[in-house]
Amino acid sequence: MRLTLVSILFGTALGLHHGQPAATSSTNYNNLTVAIVRAPPANWPLPVMNKNWTDVKFDLNQTVVKATHLIKDAADAGANLVVFPELWFPGYPKGIADSISMKDHIKNYFENSLVIDSPQWKTLIAAAKHNQVYVVPAFSHREGDLIYMAQALISPEGKVLLLRHKLRPSGGEREIWSDGTIEDLKVIATPYGRWGLLECWEHFHPAMTFNIQSQKETLHIASWPFTPDEGASNALPFETAEVNVAAGRTYAVNTGAPLVFASVGNVRFIDSSGLDIKVVNASVSFEDVPLVYTSFNTTGLAETAPYDADAEQSWGILGQINAGFPSYIPNVLGKLVPHKNVSISGLLALLG
């Protein structure tokens, strides 16, 4: 029998009996246990590098159902924070993430993108609240005729502390998802310390990294869509663990904070020196290991100052970069920076 969203909101998938209140036990903010979701969303082709979407439909409802079970399992195992891979809701369209390749799937994908305050969204809020954990869902966010590549930070009280959109979707993604805004690049203060969020190839670009790193993260949450193991012969260069993990390592070193590398498949925790704390390979069974855990000593991190005027990522450094920008390069905005919206109805009409 397929579980419904109503049963998830009020039933045993959240570990609740009817009328059971949320847990009220005191929390030890000196230790943070993080759970990375590495299992795939509903209907996602396996193994990790399988890009055959023939007769496959994206299913947001069943993906949310699966998410609530994973959140409960993580909380039962002692996690305080649960992190999902990029576009896990309803699934990253690997191999077809451009308007031409995705032509036959765009309508289904749009319809299964997550709407804020929808029953599906309220289910995720309820899962965070009733399991008393922070949750970072990464999802395709539908707003009117647009979709965005989104991340959120939901508190154990069910409050949305941050909702952000990928500033500029990468490559062919920008033919489908609309741009975010630079004002979304915020680090959030929590009782465990200061947390920042970015997605995938945002970790390569100073327009995304500099403002986040200047806000003194004590933990960085990085959502990639999927990652094969090193040496995967069927992975394109931009999909490889070699390339993407390198970005994670560099980010951790520049920030001076540990990094949570979430993806479907190969996942890891990276320490502030850029070295692995824990790695689980993509070849490991998702049934056996759907979640990966690591704990951090967070004593005193809540008191971390929100900036450092003497840091490599600071107002002074930004001014130095601006002052030293090569004079022979014209001061023109170019075509990349202006905000781009992609009308899904217009795209469907164009593609026929």
C-alpha positions, 0 to 999 in steps of 0.5 A: 500500500502506498503511503499518502502525505496525510498519513506521513504528516500524522502517522507512524512514519514520523515516529508519532502517535496521534497527539504525541508532542515533540520531544522536549529533552535538553540538547547538548550543543557541544556535539553535533551529529550530522547525517548525510543522505546518500540513498537516491530519491524515488524512481531514480535510475541506478546504478549511480551513472545510469542515465536511462530515463526511458519510461521513468517519471519523477515522483515528488510524493513518494520522494517526500515519503522516502525522505520522512523515513530517512529523517526519522531513521537519522534522528533515531540514530542520534543525528541533529542535522540531516543533509540531502543532495542537490535536487533530491526532491524530486531527483537530479535529471542526470544526463538530461539537465538541459532543455533539449535533452530534457524535452520529454520530461520537463512538464513532469519535472515541473509538476513534481517540483516542490511548492512552498506551503504545499502538503509536501513542504508541510510534510518536510517541516513536520518531519523536522519538528517532530523528530527534533532535527535540523534538515537541509532539503535540496530541491527544485522549487516551483514558484509560479511559472519558474523553477529554481535550484533550492536549498533550505535550512529547517530548524527542529522547531519547524522554522525555515531559517534559510531558503536560497536559490542557486545563484547561477545554475551551471551549464545546461541547467540554466536553460531550465532553472532560473537564477537566484539572487546574491542576497541569498548568500547568508550564513546562519547562526545556530546553537551549534555554530555558523552554517553556510550552504552552497550547491555543486559547482557554486563551490568553484565560483568566487561570486558564490564562495567569497560572500559566504566565506567572509561570514565565518562558517564553522560548518559548510553544507555542500549539496552535490547531485550525484558522485561516482567513485574515483576512476569511473570511466563512464563519468564526464569530467565535471561529474567525477569525484576527482574534480568535485571533491577537489572543490570541496577540499579547497573550500574547506581549507579556505573557510577553515571549517569542516565540510559536509559533502552530500550526494547520491553515491560517494559521500564524505566529511572533509575536515578544515585542513581539506582531508577526509574524515569519513568516506563511503563509496558509491559502490556501497549498497544504498539499502545497507547504507542509506545514511552516513554519520559523523560527529563534531565537537562544537563547544564554543562555536556558537560564540564565533564572530560573524566576520574577521576583518583580517581574513583572506575573505574580508572587505579589505581583500575585496577592495584590494581585488577591485583596486587591482583588477586589470585596467585593460579589461573593459568595465562592462557587465557582460552577458553572464551576470544579468538575472535570468528567468526561464518561463517553463510554459514558454520553454514548453511552447518553444520546444513544442 
